[in-house]
Amino acid sequence: MNQESKNDFYILDENDNIVYEDDAALVTSELGDFYKLNFTKFEKKGTYKIKIDDKETNYFEINENQQSKEKES
């Protein structure tokens, strides 16, 4: 049985400014707990990290080439 609860997640730029915010679904299943995120609406090129509660990802890039490759797939 899967259970979901909502949390906010943030995309931060290299200066730790919040540039995007949306709901993150915390999913609990027999495999464990994980967050389900959807930030497909955010398309601004740059270097970012994602923050949920006190957890942060490493920095990653969003650029034109990655967006083009994804659209071709």
Number of C-alpha atoms within 10 A of each C-alpha: 5 10 10 15 11 13 13 14 23 21 21 19 17 11 8 11 11 16 12 15 15 14 17 20 18 17 16 15 12 7 8 8 13 13 17 12 14 12 14 6 7 12 11 12 13 13 15 22 17 19 18 15 9 5 8 14 11 8 13 12 12 14 13 12 9 11 12 10 9 8 7 6 5
